[in-house]
Amino acid sequence: MWLKYITIVILFYVLGLVQNSFFAGLKLHVDLIFLLFYLFVFFEKRNNYLAFIFFAFCAGIFKDIFSVEYIGLSSIIFLVIGFTVKQLQYVFNMRKDDDSLPNFLIFFIISFIIYEALSKAVFRFNFNILHAITYTFLKDLLVNAIAAVILFFIVHYASMYLSGRKLKQLKLNF
């Protein structure tokens, strides 16, 4: 049990290092810590609130350590995102095995917008949402959404393989 949480802490640390060393030189801003946090929250059981509070705390601490934001700000934002995703899953009455790609992607886009809006609102007191929607934001959203879809398929098929379920066609509920 505790090995899972130590592995998660190490994963957040390694992804923070990779994000700030390798991806810092690229023009594409892939937020690996946010992606990992979102994957953990989306695929975690709906009523396991302690786990995603731990995920939010770890992701927020490592996000703040590797950025210029205030320590603790990202943890609070990740908590808001975690509760939002879990409530959306509850509202849409999603089961554990109902991990369809459209739900994943819509919840991801909502979560990414919440994270960017709340983190920018703290640093700019005269924050205007219309000024925040820029080419850079839209490019970051698209790049992170593509990375999230790729990771979705990896996690989805890996979990099916590890659980022994037969690989079936992925549900695309539109």
ZIKA-V481483 format. One record per pair of residues at least 24 apart in sequence whose ideal C-beta (glycine too) atoms are under 10 Angstrom apart, sorted by the first residue. I is the first residue (numbers start at 1). J is the second residue. Records with the same first field share a line. If there is no record, write none. Layout:
I = J / J
This chain:
4 = 51 / 54
5 = 51 / 54 / 55 / 58
8 = 36 / 37 / 40 / 51 / 54 / 55 / 58 / 59
9 = 54 / 57 / 58 / 61 / 62
10 = 58
11 = 36 / 40 / 58 / 59 / 62
12 = 36 / 37 / 40 / 55 / 58 / 59 / 60 / 61 / 62 / 63 / 65 / 66
13 = 58 / 61 / 62 / 65 / 66
14 = 62
15 = 59 / 62 / 66
16 = 59 / 61 / 62 / 63 / 64 / 65 / 66 / 67
17 = 62 / 66
19 = 62 / 63 / 66 / 67
20 = 65 / 66 / 67
21 = 66
24 = 66
26 = 143
27 = 136 / 139 / 143
28 = 139 / 140 / 142 / 143 / 144 / 146 / 147
29 = 136 / 137 / 139 / 140 / 141 / 143 / 144
30 = 140 / 143 / 144 / 146 / 147 / 148
31 = 63 / 112 / 115 / 116 / 140 / 143 / 144 / 147 / 148
32 = 62 / 63 / 66 / 144 / 147 / 151
33 = 58 / 59 / 60 / 61 / 62 / 63 / 64 / 65 / 66 / 67 / 74 / 78
34 = 59 / 63 / 74 / 77 / 78 / 81 / 108 / 111 / 112 / 115 / 116 / 144 / 147 / 148
35 = 59 / 108 / 112 / 144 / 145 / 147 / 148 / 150 / 151 / 152
36 = 62 / 151
37 = 62 / 63 / 74 / 78 / 81 / 82 / 85 / 111 / 115
38 = 78 / 81 / 82 / 85 / 104 / 107 / 108 / 111 / 112 / 115 / 144 / 148 / 151 / 152
39 = 104 / 108 / 148 / 151 / 152 / 154 / 155
40 = 82 / 155
41 = 78 / 81 / 82 / 83 / 84 / 85 / 86 / 89 / 107 / 111
42 = 82 / 85 / 86 / 88 / 89 / 94 / 99 / 103 / 104 / 107 / 108 / 111 / 148 / 152 / 155
43 = 96 / 99 / 104 / 152 / 155 / 156 / 159
44 = 82 / 85 / 86 / 89 / 96
45 = 86 / 96
46 = 85 / 86 / 87 / 89 / 90 / 93 / 94 / 95 / 96
47 = 86 / 90
48 = 86
49 = 82 / 83 / 86
51 = 82
52 = 78 / 79 / 81 / 82 / 83 / 85 / 86
53 = 78 / 79 / 82 / 83
55 = 79 / 82
56 = 80 / 81 / 82 / 83
63 = 115 / 119
67 = 119
68 = 123
69 = 119 / 122 / 123
70 = 119 / 122 / 123
73 = 118 / 119 / 122 / 123
74 = 115 / 118 / 119
76 = 118 / 122
77 = 111 / 114 / 115 / 116 / 117 / 118 / 119 / 121 / 122
78 = 111 / 114 / 115 / 118
80 = 111 / 114 / 115 / 118
81 = 107 / 110 / 111 / 112 / 114 / 115 / 118
82 = 111
84 = 110 / 111 / 114
85 = 110 / 111 / 114
97 = 159 / 160 / 163 / 165 / 171
98 = 171 / 173
99 = 152 / 155 / 156 / 159 / 170 / 171
100 = 152 / 156 / 170 / 171 / 172 / 173 / 174
101 = 149 / 152 / 153 / 156 / 170 / 171 / 172 / 173 / 174
102 = 171 / 172 / 173 / 174
103 = 171 / 173
104 = 148 / 149 / 151 / 152 / 155 / 156
105 = 145 / 148 / 149 / 152
107 = 148
108 = 141 / 144 / 145 / 147 / 148 / 149 / 151 / 152
109 = 141 / 142 / 144 / 145 / 148
111 = 148
112 = 137 / 140 / 141 / 144 / 145 / 148
113 = 137 / 141
115 = 144
116 = 140 / 141 / 144
